[in-house]
Amino acid sequence: MIGFYAMVIAGVLPYIQIILSAALVICVLLQQTGASLGGAFGGDNFTAAYHTRRGSEKFLFWATMVLAVLFALSSFTAVLIQ
């Protein structure tokens, strides 16, 4: 009986990973960096680094973390099944 569940999970897991990876990429790309080009080259950019996330920015931050953990767990599960 356990072998049947492993086969079902092994068949569905690649599709779950594709969906999770696409959602993770979208969440990462939608986030605002807050850092300007001058900060990348050593300019004075201290005010952009310290701010509180609010609203949709906070939601995207947490969604990115949750999706990253889910993707890592699904990848670890795929390794264990094979």
C-alpha angles and dihedrals in degrees: 000000000000089000090057092054091047090053092049092048091046090053096048100036098080090056091048090051092050091051092046093048093049091048090048092052091049092050092049093048093048094056119100116233098206091204120112127212092261091061091057091059099045100274124146103281103141096126094059094055097058115058138121118248113234137175118343093000090060091046092051091048093053093040089054092052093047092047091048091053092046091049091049091049092049090050091049089049090052090053092050094049094053 
